[in-house]
């Protein structure tokens, strides 16, 4: 008589699935733009619903006159030096989101969902803040909301250039394309069709050209230098340059490292960000303002990703203070008590809200604005196909 062995397939009910309580790390964006902004504290009960900054006019020699020894100067009231005051402002807008947790979930959970919801809310609003700053600096659509912020799908694809963003290609405005010394057609469309790495990728000579433009515009420095905030793929192209200096090698002379700092070229400190503004290459210049949620991929071919990097001087843009006692700072609100809307207390909510705007302080380079360009948007392709 054959012997029948008992196997695991016959008594499956005794086996329980092993459940690890260790959580894997979430994919978190590297958001770095808030650290270079001018922070404005907006206190309570001052009647303020906007970011507002002021700047007196630049130095001028137009009213300086020659004086003669012992002679009362013939300077009349008509030719006194007049002071001018420029105001830049933008209305604040309120943003928020809510996560709901049921009472059954909280009673049976293996993980602390309330803690995770609080952490997720903070990370979401940080990504939102970084995206609003990024899009403001680009001049893209800020009326959008949700995942497609900055895309043409929302708000009709209109651009928020209300604070005088100078976007004229080849002008002394904010835009730089590829390697300025070699890319002959200084437009977004020209960058798209040029497939030469020396013309279209970020190089040390392109960094030097952009730095020189900021110096000519008398842009004040941040901690003694300028800063390039860029995509990891563009940083990778720079790291292959013989002029690249790793952040770990320059000692920093007592200066703190920036969040995301990876190195420097010609004294320009390079900071890596993952929430870059990426446009798909096209023959239409205005497509440089359209954020592509689904990127076309790296490489030098026509229609590939065109990545926007920012080179900052100081006082390039302003945001509200995001911490401290400001009533407009981000707030996480946890509601876990019964009320008329939820009398059985079946739902705990974790809400986050922020009252926010980002304002360009260095937009335009005209005599009427009196406000020179103190940051640049440098668009390039990348040699890597990632």
C-alpha positions in Angstrom: 0.0 0.0 0.0 1.6 3.4 -1.0 2.4 5.9 1.6 0.6 9.3 1.2 2.6 12.2 2.6 1.0 15.3 3.9 2.2 18.4 2.0 1.8 22.1 2.6 -0.7 22.3 -0.2 -3.2 20.2 1.8 -3.1 22.2 5.0 -2.7 25.7 3.8 -4.9 27.3 6.5 -2.2 27.0 9.1 0.3 29.1 7.2 0.2 32.9 7.8 1.9 35.4 5.6 4.9 37.0 7.3 4.3 40.8 7.4 7.3 43.0 7.8 6.7 46.3 9.8 9.6 47.9 8.1 8.5 50.6 5.6 10.5 51.3 2.5 11.5 54.8 1.9 9.2 56.9 -0.2 10.3 58.7 -3.4 10.8 62.3 -2.2 11.5 65.2 -4.5 14.7 67.2 -3.9 13.1 70.7 -3.4 15.7 73.4 -2.9 14.4 76.7 -4.3 12.9 78.2 -1.1 16.4 78.6 0.4 17.5 81.3 -2.1 14.3 83.5 -1.7 14.0 86.7 0.2 11.7 85.7 3.1 8.9 88.2 4.0 7.2 87.9 7.4 3.6 89.0 7.1 2.3 89.6 10.7 -1.3 89.4 11.9 -3.8 92.2 11.5 -1.8 94.5 9.2 -4.4 94.4 6.3 -1.9 92.6 4.0 -3.0 90.0 1.4 -0.1 90.4 -0.9 3.7 90.2 -1.1 5.0 93.7 -1.6 8.6 94.9 -1.9 10.1 98.3 -2.6 13.3 99.5 -4.1 14.7 103.0 -4.7 16.0 103.8 -8.1 19.6 102.9 -9.2 22.6 105.3 -8.9 22.7 108.0 -11.6 25.1 110.9 -12.5 22.5 112.9 -14.4 22.1 115.5 -11.6 25.7 115.9 -10.6 27.0 119.4 -11.5 30.4 121.1 -11.6 31.0 123.5 -8.7 33.2 126.6 -8.6 35.3 127.5 -5.6 33.6 130.2 -3.4 30.6 130.4 -5.7 27.1 129.5 -4.5 26.1 126.6 -6.7 23.5 127.4 -9.4 21.5 124.3 -8.6 17.9 125.2 -8.7 14.9 123.2 -7.5 14.2 122.3 -11.1 17.3 120.2 -11.4 17.4 118.6 -7.9 18.1 114.9 -7.9 14.7 113.2 -7.6 14.2 110.0 -5.7 12.1 107.2 -7.3 10.6 104.3 -5.5 9.6 101.1 -7.3 6.9 98.7 -5.8 6.6 95.1 -6.8 3.7 93.1 -5.5 1.6 90.0 -6.0 -1.6 88.8 -4.3 -1.3 85.7 -2.1 -3.4 82.7 -2.8 -4.5 79.9 -0.4 -3.8 76.2 -1.2 -4.6 73.0 0.7 -5.5 69.3 0.7 -7.1 66.8 3.1 -6.4 63.1 3.9 -9.2 61.1 5.5 -8.6 58.1 7.7 -11.5 55.9 8.8 -12.0 54.7 12.4 -11.8 51.1 11.2 -8.4 51.7 9.5 -7.0 53.3 12.7 -8.3 50.4 14.9 -6.8 47.7 12.7 -3.7 49.2 11.2 -0.2 47.8 11.5 1.4 51.1 10.6 0.6 54.5 12.1 -1.4 56.0 9.3 -2.0 59.3 11.2 1.8 59.8 11.4 2.2 58.9 7.8 -0.6 61.2 6.7 1.0 64.1 8.6 4.4 63.4 7.0 2.9 63.1 3.6 1.0 66.3 3.9 4.2 68.2 4.8 6.0 66.7 1.8 3.2 67.4 -0.6 3.0 71.1 0.4 6.8 71.4 0.2 6.6 70.1 -3.4 3.8 72.5 -4.2 5.8 75.5 -2.8 8.8 74.5 -4.9 6.7 74.1 -8.0 5.0 77.5 -7.6 8.5 79.2 -7.1 9.8 77.3 -10.2 6.9 78.3 -12.4 7.1 81.9 -11.3 10.7 82.1 -12.2 10.0 80.5 -15.6 7.0 82.8 -16.2 4.6 79.9 -16.7 0.9 79.3 -15.8 0.3 79.8 -12.1 -3.5 79.6 -12.3 -3.2 75.8 -12.6 -3.7 73.4 -9.8 -3.2 69.7 -9.2 -0.6 67.5 -10.9 -0.4 69.4 -14.1 0.7 72.7 -12.6 2.3 74.8 -15.4 0.9 72.7 -18.3 -1.1 74.1 -21.1 -4.1 71.9 -20.1 -5.1 74.2 -17.3 -5.8 77.9 -17.3 -5.7 78.0 -21.1 -2.0 77.8 -21.1 -1.7 81.5 -20.3 1.5 82.8 -18.7 1.8 84.7 -15.5 4.1 87.5 -16.6 2.2 90.1 -14.5 5.4 91.1 -12.7 7.2 92.0 -15.9 9.2 88.8 -16.8 11.3 89.7 -19.8 11.2 86.7 -22.0 12.4 88.1 -25.3 14.9 85.7 -27.0 18.3 87.2 -27.5 17.5 90.3 -25.4 19.0 91.3 -22.1 16.2 89.5 -20.4 16.3 86.3 -18.3 16.6 83.7 -21.0 19.8 81.9 -22.1 19.8 79.0 -24.5 22.5 76.3 -24.7 26.1 77.6 -24.9 25.6 81.3 -25.6 28.9 81.6 -27.4 28.3 78.9 -29.9 24.5 78.4 -30.3 23.9 80.7 -33.3 20.1 80.8 -33.0 19.3 82.1 -29.6 15.7 80.8 -29.3 14.0 77.8 -27.8 13.2 76.5 -31.3 16.9 76.9 -32.3 18.0 74.9 -29.3 15.5 72.2 -30.2 16.8 71.6 -33.7 20.6 71.9 -32.9 22.0 68.4 -32.1 25.6 69.5 -31.4 26.6 68.8 -27.8 29.0 71.7 -27.7 26.2 74.1 -28.6 23.3 72.7 -26.6 24.6 71.2 -23.3 25.7 73.0 -20.2 29.5 73.6 -20.1 31.9 75.6 -18.0 32.1 78.2 -20.8 28.3 78.5 -20.7 28.5 78.9 -16.9 31.1 81.6 -17.4 28.9 83.5 -19.9 25.9 83.4 -17.7 27.9 84.5 -14.6 29.3 87.4 -16.7 25.8 88.5 -17.7 24.8 88.6 -14.0 27.9 90.6 -13.1 27.2 93.1 -15.9 23.6 93.5 -14.5 25.2 94.3 -11.2 23.4 91.4 -9.5 24.4 91.1 -5.8 26.0 87.8 -4.9 24.7 85.2 -2.4 27.4 84.5 0.2 30.1 85.8 -2.1 29.0 84.1 -5.4 26.2 83.0 -7.7 24.2 79.8 -7.5 23.1 77.4 -10.3 20.1 75.3 -9.5 19.8 72.5 -12.0 18.7 69.0 -12.9 20.9 66.0 -12.0 21.4 65.3 -15.7 22.7 68.8 -16.3 24.9 68.5 -13.2 26.2 65.2 -14.6 27.3 67.0 -17.8 29.1 69.6 -15.8 30.8 67.0 -13.7 32.6 65.7 -16.8 34.1 69.1 -17.4 37.7 69.6 -16.4 36.8 72.8 -14.5 34.4 71.0 -12.2 35.2 71.0 -8.5 33.3 68.6 -6.2 31.7 70.1 -3.1 33.6 67.7 -0.9 37.0 69.1 -2.2 36.6 72.8 -1.6 36.6 73.1 2.1 33.9 75.8 2.0 36.0 78.2 4.2 33.4 78.2 6.9 30.4 78.8 4.6 27.5 76.4 5.0 26.7 74.0 2.2 23.4 74.6 0.4 20.8 71.9 0.4 21.5 69.8 -2.6 25.0 71.3 -3.3 27.2 69.1 -5.4 30.1 71.2 -6.6 31.2 74.4 -8.3 32.6 75.9 -11.5 34.3 79.3 -11.6 33.0 80.0 -8.1 29.4 79.3 -9.2 28.0 76.8 -6.7 25.9 74.1 -8.3 22.8 72.8 -6.5 20.9 69.7 -7.7 17.1 69.6 -7.8 14.8 66.9 -9.0 11.7 69.1 -9.5 13.1 70.7 -12.6 11.0 72.5 -15.2 11.2 70.4 -18.3 9.8 71.2 -21.7 9.6 69.0 -24.7 11.6 70.4 -27.6 9.5 72.0 -30.3 9.5 74.6 -33.1 7.2 76.8 -31.1 9.1 79.2 -28.8 6.2 79.6 -26.4 6.4 75.9 -25.6 9.4 76.7 -23.3 6.7 77.8 -20.8 4.8 74.6 -20.9 5.7 72.0 -18.3 5.7 68.4 -19.6 4.6 66.0 -16.9 5.6 63.1 -19.2 9.1 63.9 -20.4 10.5 63.0 -23.8 13.8 61.8 -22.4 17.4 63.1 -22.5 19.6 63.2 -25.5 20.6 65.7 -28.2 17.9 64.9 -30.8 15.1 67.1 -31.9 12.1 66.9 -29.6 14.1 65.7 -26.6 13.9 67.2 -23.1 14.9 70.8 -22.8 15.8 71.4 -19.1 15.5 74.8 -17.4 18.3 75.7 -14.9 18.3 78.8 -12.8 21.4 81.0 -12.1 20.7 83.2 -9.1 22.0 86.4 -7.7 20.7 87.6 -4.4 17.2 89.2 -4.1 16.0 87.5 -7.2 12.6 86.5 -5.8 10.5 86.7 -2.7 8.2 84.3 -0.8 6.4 84.6 2.6 8.2 83.3 5.6 7.4 79.6 5.8 8.1 79.2 9.5 7.9 81.1 12.7 4.9 83.0 14.1 3.5 84.2 10.7 -0.2 83.4 10.4 0.4 82.6 6.8 3.0 79.8 7.4 2.0 76.3 6.4 -0.3 74.6 8.9 -1.2 70.9 9.4 -4.7 70.6 11.1 -5.7 67.2 12.6 -9.5 66.7 13.3 -10.2 63.6 15.4 -13.3 64.5 17.4 -17.0 64.0 16.6 -19.1 66.9 15.2 -22.4 67.5 13.4 -20.9 66.4 10.1 -19.4 63.2 11.6 -21.4 62.5 14.8 -20.1 58.9 15.2 -16.4 60.0 14.8 -15.9 57.7 11.9 -13.3 59.8 10.2 -10.1 61.5 11.2 -8.8 64.1 8.8 -5.4 65.5 8.3 -5.5 68.8 6.4 -2.7 71.1 5.3 -3.0 74.6 4.1 -0.8 77.5 3.0 -1.2 81.1 2.0 1.4 81.6 -0.6 2.8 83.4 -3.6 6.3 83.8 -5.2 7.3 87.2 -6.6 10.1 88.0 -9.0 12.1 90.8 -7.7 14.5 91.0 -10.6 12.3 90.9 -13.7 12.9 93.1 -16.7 15.9 95.3 -17.6 14.4 98.6 -18.7 14.8 102.1 -17.5 11.1 102.3 -16.6 11.3 99.4 -14.2 14.6 100.4 -12.7 15.0 96.8 -11.8 17.8 94.9 -13.5 17.9 91.1 -14.1 19.3 89.3 -11.1 18.6 85.8 -12.2 18.8 83.8 -15.5 16.8 80.9 -16.9 19.4 78.8 -18.8 17.8 76.1 -21.0 19.9 73.2 -22.3 19.7 69.7 -23.5 21.7 66.9 -21.8 24.3 64.5 -23.2 22.8 61.6 -21.3 19.8 59.7 -22.6 18.3 59.2 -19.2 
